[in-house]
Amino acid sequence: MKKTKKYALLLMTTIIVLALAACGSKNNSSSDTKDSNATEGKTYKVGITQIVEHPSLNQATKGFKAALKDAGLKVEYQTEIAQGDQSVNTTAANNLVGSGVDLIFANSTPSAQAVAAATSDIPIVFTSVTDAVGAELVKSMEKPGGNVTGTVDTHPDAIPNTVKFLSEQLGAKKVGMVFNSGEQNSRAQVDIAKKKAKKAGITIVEASASTSAEVKQATESLVGKVDAFYIITDNTVVSALESVLDVANDKKIPVMVGELDSVARGGLGAYGFNYYDIGYEAGQKAVEILKNGKKPADIPVAYPTKLKLEINKTTADKIDVDVKDEWKAEVVK
């Protein structure tokens, strides 16, 4: 009889232990589900700072947003446009940092430099930057370090190919470059162009414009001194590209540009890529940070992967330039 009671007590104890374990398992499962749902339903706050509005930068921002949307992220955006003003650019960076955003998308070199100076904690993803190392945004392309990474807007072959085209296909000997000398992004490109031009027997003639209002006058100052223009991806000048084109087309001076959007606006041609694409790739990096917990320091900076020559046929006809099949260009009107 005592043995029977002992077995009954042992059986009851086992049942209680199993019941408690099952209850605990059920509670843990519920907790895990709740945490997962909370992550999936989170709304991220992303700041966007852009130095100025022009088609290429706008396309980059559009691509960035598309990448986050395609990844299924819910995002509230706070957008700051500096309109080419450096003091406003600094204020924009401070506004975003002060609002406690989860990540900042910096569209242009000045924008990226301003936010990088304002925070070392909030993740920063940039695009439309030409020389990320020279701008002191990252330690290296492969290992950025710090809280900054992104995509650059210069393909290694773009400037060399453009200089070669100016020399061999357009017969240019003196090429005018109008740019904002205060923008590190532009200075870096001009320096590369000058080195390539020297080897090709081309003389680069510079004219600086610190604001978009000065672009036309700077362009006019080069008329009679150059036989072609090369407008790089300078935000100040590109935002007022029509001022350059009005002067150059009137004198039938060809204008090679640094981006495909500028070809569509009337530039003769460009070795370029779509800014939407580099914006989208920057957005993918942002997804890695926000959704997957990666650190900007561990995400390599990327170059554009596609480069092509586009020629504007309408502009070519206007300035009496024959479009040759040997150029293997994509012709747009």
Number of C-alpha atoms within 10 A of each C-alpha: 5 7 8 8 10 10 11 12 11 10 11 10 12 12 11 11 11 11 12 12 12 12 12 12 12 11 12 12 11 12 12 11 12 12 11 11 11 11 11 13 12 12 13 16 16 21 25 24 28 29 26 22 17 18 19 22 23 17 20 25 27 17 23 30 23 18 21 22 14 11 13 13 18 13 16 12 14 15 15 21 17 20 16 20 16 14 10 15 25 20 17 24 27 16 19 24 19 11 11 13 19 19 22 28 30 30 28 24 25 26 29 32 20 20 29 23 12 18 16 12 13 19 23 28 27 33 33 30 26 24 21 28 14 13 18 12 26 24 16 16 20 14 15 22 18 18 20 30 33 33 27 23 26 21 18 11 11 20 25 17 15 23 24 18 18 24 19 11 13 14 13 21 16 19 27 23 24 28 30 22 17 11 16 19 25 23 18 15 18 22 12 12 21 19 15 18 23 12 11 17 12 21 17 22 15 16 18 17 19 17 16 19 14 16 26 20 15 22 25 16 14 20 16 9 12 17 21 25 28 25 25 24 23 22 27 27 27 27 23 17 22 17 20 22 23 15 16 22 18 10 13 18 20 26 28 25 25 25 27 24 21 26 24 18 15 23 32 28 30 30 25 26 23 19 26 21 21 28 33 23 23 31 30 22 29 31 21 16 19 18 17 10 10 14 19 25 19 15 20 19 25 19 18 18 9 12 17 14 19 23 25 23 20 17 24 21 12 13 17 12 16 10 16 9 7 7 12 12 17 12 13 14 12
